Amino acid sequence: MRAILSGLHQKKKKQELEFELIDVPGSFDNLRVMFLEKTSLASVTVPVRRIVDNNLIRIQIDPDQLQFDAFGQSEFAWQLFLAFNTADEQVILQVESEYLSDRHQLSLTSYYQVNSDAEGMATFNIHTQQPEDEFTINSVNLTNDTLSITGYNRLNGQPIKNQKIILKTRNLGAKLAYPTTAGSLKTLFTANIPLTDLPSDSIEDLFVEYTVGTQQIEQRVILARSLEGQMTQAVLPGGRMILIEKSVNNGIVIKEFPAPSLLKRAGALPQKLQAVVNLGRTLQDKVNLRRMRWLFKSGHRPYEQPTIIFESFGGRQVSDSPYAIYRLFVELYPGFTFVWSIDRSLKKFCKQNQIPYVVRRTSKWVRTLEKSSYWISNARFPAWVKKPRYVTYIQTWHGTPLKKLGLDIENVSMPGTTTTKYHDNFVKEANRWDALVSPNDYSTQIFRSAFGFNNQILKVGYPRNDELINSHPEDIKALKEQMGIPLDKKVVLYAPTYRDNQFAEKGKYTFELPFSLDDFRKQFGDDTVLILRMHYLIANAMDISDYTDFVYDFSSHPNISDLYLVSDMLITDYSSVFFDYAYLKRPILFYPYDYHLYKDELRGFYLDYEKDLPGQIANNEKELLAGITACLKQPDMSEDPKFMKFYNRFCSIDDGLSSLKVVNYVVHQIEKNG
């Protein structure tokens, strides 16, 4: 027998769940649906009182039953099971799902959603700490001469009264209000705003006003998903252009400005020509890939001299743990042969620093890889790169896992692959690694499960962190002078993660700082500077030209450890940089301004984000500024019990000799095979 969640219906303040039963046994009794919460293991049982026919049943639940205050939990993931008794046994079946719901708002700060996990099993998710100032809509589109918005007109099944969409003009304080009307479905509203109402050369933010009981509410309008699939651009008569964009906190921004002139459109021709050139390069790459595959299948014999290949982030950098190992190897064993696998763009850097290299995807690269004895990399080689049996492949990886990896990602949404194919390729690649470097027991356990890894793990800490442990005050002073950072000012490092939804269209990425640089300068500008370390995809999307007196963009700096060393505190969100920064025992402030969106819509976490972090969490800009003040007053965290608990769990095994331990491992292999 199988049970499938096939529908969800709002019944006042209760939710009616519908289940389809397949291969029903002849007779059974005591039919019930059991809810089991994944984290707390709490359970709720609901008897089935309504059997529509032999293969369709319905139950009603109150979502208040599926949330509680114990343990400080704010996220609830309930698995569903169908239980019944037959004449011979008691049967429990996990419920499958073919139904995926949109968000259903329970209150101003909580909502639920029905999903399906990677195995197709139903989950009932409740979220209880949504920001009070957010109202999630379903769609926003520019249609002909109208801005059209749709969203829910109910709160926990109860109609919202006096609902209006508000346009607020930035910097002017002007405000326009538009009533909503019933949408195509009874639970949806529609608001249509004439584009001719928009002021010229303006930026408008969207808000919603409505009444709940006797309470008057105003909230920001947000769209949790990307704008992909929405109509976001319109050209109006009279040479006017309208654009819809998302702000850093997922708010909706409407921009009106003059449409590009003929001269400007002509100026865009070089970009179009570049697109043609890029297409040609893509076709050339495909031809080259076929040639690479053929070259890797050719027979190769190893060099007589031990040869070690290093690669970092797929050849895009000469950095991270492979570089730390390389530098020590050159110092201790200069008689071996060392070669870096790099992108063509790094040739100048390698020549300037006397680093031997081979350019990726060339015939020489294939020959060098295949004839070498050891590969040391912090990321995966392409699946079509053949690993000879005589090669020892050491994987250093590139961070302590916070976000789910490999097999632990339940639903993979990358283009060109499926969840099953992604998992299979990950396991196949991971088990080419002969040894995997781990920084702590926590990572070791995750690497085993997420990578399906069965070979040797070197639990020695990350070599890249050796310099954090071995650096002295004079080293930090020299770094600041080299980087142009004032010696008499405190340094705040902001290093957020890259978000999967930070794209406007193919090849274009957006980013806006989630706090005001004016407010930062006003409060800290006299004695503090701000360092930015952004993801390379979005670093060029920022404009900080008005703040160069106290903001330094080091997004392209080759060694992030330098930024750790010169800073007095770190601000991050979901980036795993805080695991490394904790080695310095300096304060860390977490600013997850879109925590619930990121956690629910993008990727899950291994740690309990609200409990296990080595610092305070700032939920909004006011808390962020207050948190910076507190952190700068406590530069040393070695006496902080919560911080040191984290340090002892994740950092304590690294004694500053990780590079040496990996070098010794390789040398031992060379002597053993010699």
N, C-alpha and C positions, 0 to 999 in steps of 0.2 A: 504494500500500500504506500502511496505517496500523498503528501499534503502540500498544496501550493497556495501562497498568499496571492489572491487574484484581484483584490480591490480594497479601497478604503473610502468610507463615506462619513461626512460630518453629520452628527446627530446632536444638535445643540452643543453642550459642553463635552459630550462624549464622542468617541470615534468608533465607528463600526467597521470591523475587519471581516473580510469575506475570504473564505478558503475553499478551494476546489479539491476534492478527494478523488484519487485515482486508484483503481483496483481495490475497492472496498470489500472487506471480508463479509461473510454471510451475516454474522450478528456480533454486536459488541455493546458495551454499556460504559457508564461513567466517563463520557467523552469530555475532555477538557483541553484548554490551551495553556501551556506553561511558558512564562517569560523568565529567562535567566540572564542577568546582567554580567557582562564579560569581566569587568574590573572588580566589582565588590562581591560577585557571585551571589548577590541577592536574588530571590525568586518570588514570582507572583503567579498564582494559578487562577484562571478564570474558567468556570464551568460553561459548557456549551448548552445553551437553553433554546437555541433556535436552529433547527435543521430544516433548510428550505426544501431539499429533496435528498435522495440517497448520496449525491456527490457534491452538495453545496451546503456549507454551514456558515453562520455568522455569530460574532460575539461583539459586545460593546465594552469598551474600556474607558476609564477616566485617566488621562495622562498624568494627573496629579499622583496617581498610585505608583507611577514609574519614575518618580524623582524623589530624592530625600536629601536631608541636610547632613547626614552622617559622613565622616571622613573628609569633609570639605570638598566633596565631589561635585563637579558642575557639568560633566559630560556623561551621558548614560547610553550604553549600547546594549540593547536587549536582543538576545537570540530567542527565536520562537520554536516551541516544540508542541506537537500534538500527542496527547496521551489517551489511552483507552484500555479497557479490559475485555478480553475474550474469555471463552470458557476455559482456556488452557493457560493463558499468560497475560501479563501486563505489558503493553506495547508503548514505546515512546519513539516518535519520529521527529526529526528536525524538519522544520517547515522550509520549503523552497520558496522562491519569489519570482514572479514575472511582473511584479508591480513596483515601480519606482516613483515615489511621490515628490512633489515640489515641497518647499518649506510651508509648514502650517503654523501660523503664529498663535501661541498660547497666551502670551502676555506681552508687555512692552519689551521684556528682556528674555523671553524664552520661546523656543519653537521646537517642532519635531519634524522628522523626515523618515520615510521608509526607504530602505536601500536594499541592495543585493550584494553579498560579498563575492570574493573571487570564485567560490565554489557554487554560487547561485543560491545561497541560503539567505533567508530573510533576516533583516536587522531593523529594529525600531529604535531610532536615535533621538535622544532629547538633549537639548542644549539650553542651559539656564542662565548664562551670563552674557547674552547679547547686549551691546551698548544701548542705552536708553534712547540715544539720539538718532538711531538708524531705522529707516523704513525700507524694506526690500521690495523692489518692483519686479515685474516679470519681463518687461520689454520697454525699449525707448527707440523710436524711429522717426526719421524725417520722411514724410510722405507728401509729395507735391509741395504745397505751401504751408504744411502743418507739422508741428511737433506733436507726435502721438505717444502717449504713455499708458501702459496697462499694469494693473496690480490687483492685489486682493482688497476687497472692501469689507472684510470681516476680521474680527479678533476673537479667536477661540470660538468660532461659529456665530458670534453675535455681530449684527451689522454695525458698521462704523457710521456715525452721523456727521453731517456738515463737512464732508471731506472736500478739501481743496488742494490743488497743486499751486505752489508759490514759486515764482521766479524772483531771485534777489540779485541785483546788479552789484558786482564787486566794486568796492571803493566809493560808490555813490550812495549806497543804502536804499536805492529805489526798489520798489516791491510791486509785483503784479500777481493777482490771484485769479485762478480759474477753477470753476466747479467741476466735479467729476460726474460722469453719467454711467448708467449700467452698461457693462460690457457684453460681449457675445455670450458669456456664461454668467449665471446668476451670482457667482462668487467673485467676479472680476469687475473692476471699474475701468473706464476709459477717460482720459483727459486729452482734449485736442486744443493746441495753442497755436493761433495764427503766427506764422513766422514774421509777418509784417509788424507785429507788436514788439519785436526785439529792438532795443536801441542800437543805433549804429556804433560799430567798433566797440563792442561790449563783451564782457564775460559774465555769464549768468550761472548761478548755482541753484539747483532744484531742491525744494523743500515740500513737505506735506503738512497740512493742518487738518485736524479732525477732533471730534468729541467722543470720549469714552465715559459713559455715565455722566458725571458732572465735571469731569476733568478735561481741560482744553490742552491738546497735545500739538507740539511742533517738532518735526524730525527731519533730518537730512534724508533725501531720497538716495538710495544706493542700488547698484546692480552687482550682485555677488559674482556673476560670471563675467567673462570677457565680453567685449562688444562685437565679437565675431558673429556674423549672421544678422546683425542689426544694420539698418540703413543710417549711416552716420554722416553723410555729406549731402548738401544741396546747394545749387547755385540759383539765386533768385533774379528776377528782372531788375535792371538798374545796376548790375555789376556787384551784387552782394553774395557773399559766401557764408554758409552756416555749417558748423562742425559740431558733432557730439564727441566728447572725450570723457574719460574717467579720471578723477583726481586720485591722489595717492591713497586716500582712504575709501576708494570705491564710490565716491559721490559722483553725480552726473553734472558735467560742465557743458554749457552751451556757449559757443563762441561765434560772434558775428564780426565780419571784417570784409573789406573790399576784395572782390574776386581777383585772381592774378591777371595782370594785363597781358596783352599779346607778347610784349617784350619779355616778361617774366616766363611765360610759357615757352618762348623760344630758348630762354636760358636753361630750361629743363631738358633740352635735347641731349646735351652731353650725358645726362643721367640715363636717358633711354639708350643711347649708344653704348654706355657702360653695361647696361642690362644685356645688350646683344653680345658684347664681349664676354660677359659672365656666362651666358648660355653656351658660347663656344668653348669656354674653359670647362664647363660641366661635361660637354660631349667628349672633350679631350680627356678629362679625368676618367670617364667610363672606358674609353679605349685603353688608357694607361692601366686601369685596374685589371683588365683582362690580361695585359702583358705581365703585370706583377704576379697574378695568380699562376701564370705559366712559369715564370722565373722561380717561384717558390717550389714548384714541383720538380724542378731540375735537381739533379744530384749534386750535393756539396760535401766537401770534406773539411773538418775543422782545422783552424790554424794550429801550427805546432806551438806557438807562444800563447799562453793564457790571455785571452782577449775578453774584455768586459764592456758590454753595451749599456749605456745609461739613457733613460728617457723620462721626461717629466710632462705630465698632462698632454699626452699624445704628441709630443714634440713642440708644443707651443711655448715652452719655457725651459730655461736651464735653472732649476730651482728645487725647493722642497727637499725631502729626505734623500732622493737620489743624488742631489748636489752635495749635501753634507757628507754622504758616504764617499762620493768621488773625491772631494777635497782631502779627506783623510787618507784615502788610497794613494793619491798622488804624493802625499807627504811621507807615508810609510813604505810604500812599495812602488817606487817609480819605474821599476824594471818591467812591470806588466804593461800591456797595451790597453788603453782606455779610449773609447769612442762614444760621442754623444749623438743620438738620433734626434734631428731637429727639423723644424720647418725651414723653408728657404729664407724666411724673414729674419732668422737669427744668425745668419752667416757672419754679418758684420760684428755682432756681439762676441761670437766665438773667436773670431780672428783677433779682435782687440784684447781678449783675455787669454790668448794662447790655449784655447780649449779645442782639442781635436774633435772633428764632427763628420757626419755623413748626412746628406739631405734625404729626408724621407721620400719614399715612392720613386726612387731612382734605382737603376740596375746595381750601382755600387752599394746602395743601402741593403738590397736583398742579399747580395753576396756577403756583405759584412755581418749582417744579422745571422745568416745561416752558417757562417764559418766561425763565429765567436763561441766562447765557452759559457758565458754567463750573461743573462739579461737582468738588469735592475731597473724597475719601473714603478711609478706610483699610480698608474691607471692601466686600462686594458689595451693590449695590442689588437688590431683588427682580427676578426675570426679567420680571415683567409691567410694570415701570416702563419706559415708552418713552423712549428717548434721541433727541431731535430732532437733525437733521443739523447744526444750527448750534451745538450744545453741544460744548465741549471737556471731556472727562472725564479728570481726573488721579487716578490711583490711587496712594496713598502706601504701601499695604500696612501690615503691623503687626508685622514681625519678620523677622530673618534665619532662613531655614528650617533646622530641625534634623530635624523629623519630616516624612515624605513628604507632598506636597501634590498636589491635582488629579489630573492624568493619571498621576502617579507612584504613586498609591495603587492597588495591584493589585486588591484586593478591598474594595469598599465595602459595609458592612453596616448603613448607616443605614436606618431604616424609611421606607417610601414611595418608595424609589428602587432602581435597579439600578446596577451598576458602569458599564455603557454609558451609561445615562441621565445619571448623575452626571458622567461625563467630558464628554459632549456639552454639558450645561448649563454646565459650568465653562469650556470653550473659547468657547462662545457669549458668556458674560458677559465673559470676559477681553478678547475682541477688540472689545468696546464701549469699552475704555479707549484713549484717544488717547495717553496717556503714563503710564508706570509708574516710580515712584521705586525705585531700587535702592541698597543700602548698599555693595556690593562686587562684584567679578567673580564670586565664588562664587554669590551670589544671582542675578546676571544670568543665568548659565547655567541655573540651576534654574527661574527664572521663564519662560525661553523654553521649556523642555521640559515643565514641570509645568502651565503655563497654556496651552500652545500659542499663545504671545503673539508677534505679528509686528509690532506697532507700536513707537513710540519708547520707549526706556528712558532715564530721567534718572539716571545713575549719580553721584549727588551726596551720598549718605549720607542717613540719616533725620533730618528736621528736628527730631523730638522729642529727639534727642541733642545738639542745639546747647547746651542749658543745662548738660549734663554737662561740656562742654569750656570753656564760658565762665564757670562759677561760680567764686567766690572763697571763701576760708575764712570771711570775715564773713557771706557768704550762707548757708553751712552752719550757722554758729552761730545765725543768726536763724531758720532752719528748725527746728532742734532746740528752741529756745525756744518757737516757735509750736506745735510738735507735743507739747510736754511731755516731751521726752526729756532725761535728765540730761546736763549738759555734761561732767561729770567721769567718765563711764563709756564704755567701748567698746560698740559696737553691732554685733550680729550680725543679719543679715537672712536669714530663711528664706522662700524663694519657690518652692514646688514647682509642678509642672504639675498640671492636672486630669486625672484618669484616667477613661477611658470606663467602667470597671467599678465606679465609686464610687456605685452607686445600689442602694437596697434595694427600691424599687418605684417605679412611675410617680410622678414629682413629688417623691420623697424621696431625698435624697442622704446619704451617710455619710462621716465622716472621723474618723480618730484619728491623732494625731501619731505618727510612726514612731520616736520616741525619748522618753526619760523626762525630763519637766520637772524632776522631783526631782533626777535626776542632774546635769542642766545647772546647776541652782541651786547644788547642792553644790560643783561644780567651778568655776563662773564667776560665781556670783551676787554676789560682793562688789564686783566692778568691771566687770561686763558686763551689758547688757540684751539681750533677744531681741525682734526685730520679726517679726511674722508677716504674710505677704501671701498669702492663700489665694484660690482661685477663688471667684467670687461664689456659685456653686451650693452650695458646701460650707462657706462661711465661718460660716454660722449653725448648723452641725452640731457645732461645737467648744465645749467648756466649759473655759475657762481662769480661772474665777472664783477659784481658790485660788492663782493665780500672778501676780496683777496688780501685785505689787511689782517684778517684773522682766520680765514679758511684755507686749508691746503689740500689739494686733491692729489693723493698718492695712489690712485686706483691702478696706475700702470707701474708702480714701483716693483722691481722684480722680487724682492724678498720681504714678505709680510712680517717676518720676525723683527726686522728693523723697526717697523711701526709699533709692534708690541713694546719693544725696549724703550722707545722714546716717549711713550704715552704714560700718563698717570692713572688713567682709567679707561675702560672699554664700554661702549654702548653697542649692543647687538640685538638681534631678535631671535631668529631660528638658525643662524649660521653656527657651525660647529667650532668657530674660531675661539669661543670661550673656553673650550677644553684645553687648548694650548695656552691661552692667556693666563689661565689659573696657575700655571707654573710660577708666575712672577708674584703671586700672592698680593695682587693689586685689585682694587674694587671693580666689579662688573655690574652694569645696570642693564636690564632687559627692557626693550621697548617694542613689544609685539602689537603694534597699533591695529593689525588686522588678524589677531590671533585665531578667532573662531572661523573666519573665512579660510585662512591658510590651513588650519588643522583639518577642517572638514572637507574642503573642496580640492585641496592640492595633495598633500602627503601627510601621513600619520607620523607619530613620534614614538621612540622607544622609551624615553623618560617621561615621568609625569611632569609636564611643563610647569605646572602650578606649584609643585612641591619640592622638586629635586634640584633646582637651579642654585648656583652659588652666589646669588645676589637678589636684589629687590626687582619687582616687576612694575614698570610704569605703564598704565593703561591709556594715558592721554598726555597731551603736551604739558599740562600743568604739573602732573606727577613726574614727568620727565625732567623738567627744570629743577623741581625740588629734589629729585634723586641725584642729579649732577652735583648740586650743592652739598648734599650729605656725603657723597662718595669722595669728593675732593677734600673733605675734612678728615677722612679716614684712609690715608694712602696705603696703610699696611693692614692686610686682612688676616695675618697669622694668629691673631687672638680671637678671631670671630669663629664661634663653634660651628655654625652652619657652613661657613666657607671651608673650614678645615675638614669637616666631614666629607665634603665633596672632593677636596684635594687628596685626602687619604684614599679615597675610592678610585680616583682617575689619574692621579699624577705621581703617586709616591714611589712607584717602581723605577722611574726614570732618574738615574743618578748622574746624568750628564755624560754618560759613556756609551750611549746607544749606537752611535756611528762605529765606535771601536768594536762593539760586539758583533755587528753585522760584518764588518771587515774581517774579523777573526773567523767568523763562520765561513766566509767565502775562501779565505786562505786555507782553512782546514780542508775544505772540499778540494781545493787545488792540490794540496799535499797528498790527500787520500787517493786522488785519481792520477797523481803524477807518475 
